[in-house]
């Protein structure tokens, strides 16, 4: 892995000389909207010689997207939905479950530090999660994408598992009243159900996005020809037509036709 990392750095920064991404290279979320490159140039002019403000926002927003599920790709979707009076369960559920889970992880870390518990698997999960989260967020300084934070999300799940297990063990051994134990058990149960509902939405979203991508491929080649983006190289043309044929011929259940409205209220379509 170390050799691959060194090889990648040489290939990108020395051989290809691609360098780091610039501020206006691609779209990026900022506060309540997604800014395209022209808007980012205006933002760059506003910051002037201090792009660290925007870079810092990207780093902090990327870390928050893992810890609190907000913002998404740099955009505070829940805040925007609240301002537009369009708050739906799909905006509240991710934030609520993530806030409670992050709180449980923080409580576990503080509780273990106060009791000077040994460095077991739970402690390692939390420490590695913090390290990966910081490094992963630092890589997002130029622009924010949820996909970039996927490694941190995986280690966040490990930290959540450790915190959940530690919380259950603590509740069974601590001198807690029966009502307190019942409330804690109910909290963990509701939290588990919330994450299960979020996980179930992955399959629905993938099917919905597949139908959307298939519909886009139907007219994409015609749009490229009209806009002058159609390539002149015959090999590139054959590749595009082959990709289009594969996408169009693929049989998919259409989630956008004759389906109930409740899935789009729970999961992002």
C-alpha positions as CSV (number, residue, x, y, z in Angstrom):
1,X,0.0,0.0,0.0
2,X,2.9,2.4,0.8
3,X,4.5,1.6,-2.6
4,X,1.2,2.2,-4.4
5,X,0.8,5.6,-2.6
6,X,4.3,6.7,-3.5
7,X,3.7,5.5,-7.1
8,X,0.5,7.4,-7.3
9,X,2.1,10.6,-6.0
10,X,4.9,10.3,-8.6
11,X,2.5,9.6,-11.4
12,X,0.2,12.6,-10.6
13,X,2.6,15.3,-9.4
14,X,5.8,14.4,-11.4
15,X,5.0,12.4,-14.5
16,X,1.6,13.9,-15.4
17,X,2.2,17.3,-13.5
18,X,-1.5,17.6,-12.8
19,X,-1.0,19.1,-9.4
20,X,-3.7,19.9,-6.9
21,X,-7.2,20.8,-8.0
22,X,-7.9,24.5,-8.3
23,X,-10.7,26.4,-6.6
24,X,-12.7,27.0,-9.8
25,X,-12.0,23.6,-11.5
26,X,-15.4,22.0,-10.7
27,X,-18.7,22.8,-9.0
28,X,-18.8,22.8,-5.2
29,X,-21.4,23.2,-2.5
30,X,-21.3,26.3,-0.3
31,X,-23.8,27.0,2.4
32,X,-27.2,26.7,0.8
33,X,-26.4,26.2,-2.8
34,X,-24.1,24.5,-5.3
35,X,-21.7,27.0,-7.0
36,X,-20.6,26.4,-10.6
37,X,-17.1,27.4,-11.8
38,X,-18.3,30.9,-12.9
39,X,-19.9,31.5,-9.4
40,X,-16.8,30.1,-7.8
41,X,-14.7,32.7,-9.6
42,X,-16.8,35.4,-8.2
43,X,-16.4,33.8,-4.7
44,X,-12.7,33.7,-5.3
45,X,-12.7,37.4,-6.1
46,X,-14.6,38.0,-2.9
47,X,-12.1,36.2,-0.8
48,X,-9.2,37.8,-2.7
49,X,-5.9,36.6,-1.4
50,X,-7.5,34.5,1.4
51,X,-8.8,31.3,-0.2
52,X,-8.1,29.5,3.1
53,X,-11.6,30.7,4.2
54,X,-13.2,28.6,1.4
55,X,-10.8,25.7,1.9
56,X,-11.5,25.7,5.6
57,X,-15.2,25.6,4.9
58,X,-14.8,22.6,2.7
59,X,-12.7,20.7,5.3
60,X,-15.1,21.4,8.1
61,X,-18.2,20.7,6.0
62,X,-16.7,17.4,4.8
63,X,-16.1,16.3,8.4
64,X,-19.6,17.4,9.5
65,X,-21.1,15.4,6.6
66,X,-19.8,12.2,8.3
67,X,-20.6,13.2,11.9
68,X,-24.0,14.8,11.4
69,X,-25.0,13.9,7.8
70,X,-25.1,17.6,7.1
71,X,-24.1,19.4,5.0
72,X,-24.5,17.1,1.9
73,X,-21.8,17.8,-0.7
74,X,-21.2,21.1,1.0
75,X,-24.9,22.2,1.0
76,X,-27.0,22.5,4.2
77,X,-30.0,20.7,2.7
78,X,-31.9,20.4,6.0
79,X,-31.5,24.1,6.7
80,X,-32.6,25.0,3.2
81,X,-35.6,22.7,3.5
82,X,-36.5,24.3,6.8
83,X,-36.2,27.8,5.3
84,X,-38.3,26.8,2.3
85,X,-40.9,25.1,4.6
86,X,-40.4,21.8,2.8
87,X,-39.1,19.8,5.7
88,X,-39.6,16.0,5.1
89,X,-38.6,12.9,7.0
90,X,-35.8,12.3,4.5
91,X,-34.1,15.5,5.8
92,X,-34.8,14.9,9.5
93,X,-34.0,11.2,9.7
94,X,-30.3,11.2,8.6
95,X,-29.4,14.3,10.8
96,X,-31.2,12.9,13.9
97,X,-29.7,9.4,13.7
98,X,-26.2,10.8,13.0
99,X,-26.3,13.4,15.8
100,X,-27.4,10.8,18.3
101,X,-24.8,8.3,17.1
102,X,-22.0,10.9,17.2
103,X,-23.1,11.9,20.7
104,X,-22.9,8.3,21.8
105,X,-19.4,8.0,20.3
106,X,-18.3,11.2,22.1
107,X,-19.9,10.0,25.4
108,X,-18.1,6.7,25.1
109,X,-14.7,8.4,24.4
110,X,-15.1,10.8,27.4
111,X,-16.4,8.0,29.7
112,X,-13.5,5.7,28.8
113,X,-11.0,8.6,29.2
114,X,-12.4,9.5,32.6
115,X,-12.3,5.9,33.8
116,X,-8.9,5.4,32.2
117,X,-10.1,2.2,30.5
118,X,-7.5,0.1,28.7
119,X,-6.8,0.5,25.0
120,X,-9.1,-2.2,23.6
121,X,-10.9,-2.6,20.2
122,X,-13.5,0.1,21.0
123,X,-10.8,2.7,21.8
124,X,-8.9,1.8,18.7
125,X,-12.0,2.1,16.5
126,X,-12.6,5.6,17.9
127,X,-9.0,6.7,17.6
128,X,-8.6,5.4,14.0
129,X,-12.0,7.0,13.1
130,X,-10.8,10.4,14.3
131,X,-7.5,10.1,12.4
132,X,-9.1,8.9,9.1
133,X,-11.8,11.6,9.4
134,X,-9.3,14.4,9.8
135,X,-7.1,13.1,6.9
136,X,-10.1,12.4,4.7
137,X,-11.6,15.9,5.3
138,X,-8.3,17.5,4.6
139,X,-8.3,15.9,1.1
140,X,-11.6,17.8,0.4
141,X,-10.1,21.2,0.8
142,X,-10.7,22.2,-2.9
143,X,-14.3,20.9,-3.3
144,X,-16.8,18.9,-1.3
145,X,-18.1,15.5,-2.5
146,X,-19.8,12.9,-0.3
147,X,-17.9,10.1,-2.2
148,X,-14.6,11.5,-1.1
149,X,-15.6,10.9,2.6
150,X,-16.5,7.3,2.1
151,X,-13.4,5.9,3.9
152,X,-14.2,8.1,6.9
153,X,-17.8,6.9,6.8
154,X,-16.6,3.2,7.0
155,X,-14.5,3.9,10.0
156,X,-17.3,6.0,11.5
157,X,-19.4,2.8,11.4
158,X,-16.7,0.9,13.3
159,X,-16.6,3.6,15.9
160,X,-20.4,3.6,16.2
161,X,-20.3,-0.2,16.6
162,X,-17.7,0.1,19.4
163,X,-19.7,2.9,21.1
164,X,-22.9,0.9,20.9
165,X,-21.3,-2.2,22.4
166,X,-19.6,-0.2,25.1
167,X,-22.8,1.5,26.0
168,X,-24.7,-1.8,26.3
169,X,-22.0,-3.2,28.6
170,X,-21.9,-0.1,30.7
171,X,-25.7,0.0,31.1
172,X,-25.7,-3.6,32.3
173,X,-22.9,-3.1,34.9
174,X,-23.5,0.5,36.0
175,X,-25.7,1.4,39.0
176,X,-28.6,2.7,36.9
177,X,-32.2,2.7,37.9
178,X,-34.6,0.5,36.0
179,X,-36.2,3.5,34.4
180,X,-32.8,4.8,33.2
181,X,-31.9,1.4,31.8
182,X,-35.3,1.2,30.0
183,X,-34.9,4.7,28.5
184,X,-31.3,3.9,27.4
185,X,-32.5,0.6,25.8
186,X,-35.4,2.4,24.0
187,X,-32.9,5.0,22.7
188,X,-30.6,2.4,21.2
189,X,-33.6,0.6,19.8
190,X,-35.0,3.7,18.1
191,X,-31.5,4.5,16.9
192,X,-31.0,1.0,15.3
193,X,-34.4,1.3,13.6
194,X,-33.5,4.7,12.2
195,X,-30.2,3.4,10.7
196,X,-32.1,0.3,9.3
197,X,-34.5,2.6,7.5
198,X,-31.6,4.7,6.1
199,X,-29.9,1.5,4.9
200,X,-33.0,0.2,3.3
201,X,-33.2,3.4,1.2
202,X,-29.9,2.6,-0.5
203,X,-31.5,-0.1,-2.7
204,X,-34.4,2.2,-3.6
205,X,-32.1,5.1,-4.5
206,X,-29.8,2.9,-6.6
207,X,-32.8,1.7,-8.6
208,X,-34.2,5.2,-9.0
209,X,-30.8,6.5,-10.1
210,X,-30.4,3.7,-12.6
211,X,-33.6,4.6,-14.3
212,X,-32.6,8.3,-14.4
213,X,-29.2,7.4,-15.9
214,X,-30.8,5.2,-18.5
215,X,-33.2,8.0,-19.5
216,X,-30.3,10.4,-19.8
217,X,-28.4,8.0,-22.1
218,X,-31.4,8.0,-24.5
219,X,-31.0,11.6,-25.6
220,X,-27.4,12.3,-24.6
221,X,-25.8,11.5,-28.0
222,X,-28.3,13.7,-29.8
223,X,-27.5,16.6,-27.4
224,X,-23.8,16.2,-28.0
225,X,-24.3,16.3,-31.8
226,X,-26.4,19.5,-31.5
227,X,-24.0,21.2,-29.2
228,X,-20.9,20.3,-31.1
229,X,-19.5,18.0,-28.4
230,X,-19.7,14.9,-30.5
231,X,-16.1,13.5,-30.9
232,X,-14.5,13.1,-34.3
233,X,-12.4,10.1,-33.4
234,X,-14.2,6.9,-34.7
235,X,-12.9,4.9,-31.8
236,X,-14.5,7.3,-29.3
237,X,-17.7,7.3,-31.2
238,X,-17.9,3.5,-31.1
239,X,-17.2,3.5,-27.4
240,X,-20.0,6.0,-26.7
241,X,-22.5,4.2,-28.9
242,X,-21.6,0.9,-27.2
243,X,-22.1,2.4,-23.7
244,X,-25.4,3.9,-24.8
245,X,-26.6,0.6,-26.2
246,X,-25.7,-1.2,-23.0
247,X,-27.5,1.3,-20.9
248,X,-30.7,1.4,-23.0
249,X,-31.0,-2.3,-23.4
250,X,-30.7,-3.0,-19.7
251,X,-34.0,-4.0,-18.2
252,X,-34.8,-1.9,-15.1
253,X,-37.9,-1.6,-12.9
254,X,-39.1,2.0,-13.3
255,X,-39.4,3.4,-9.8
256,X,-40.8,6.7,-11.2
257,X,-44.0,5.3,-12.7
258,X,-47.0,4.1,-10.7
259,X,-45.3,4.0,-7.3
260,X,-46.5,5.4,-3.9
261,X,-45.4,8.8,-2.8
262,X,-44.1,7.7,0.7
263,X,-40.6,6.5,-0.5
264,X,-39.7,9.9,-1.8
265,X,-40.7,11.4,1.6
266,X,-38.3,9.1,3.4
267,X,-35.5,8.7,1.0
268,X,-34.0,11.2,-1.5
269,X,-35.1,10.3,-5.0
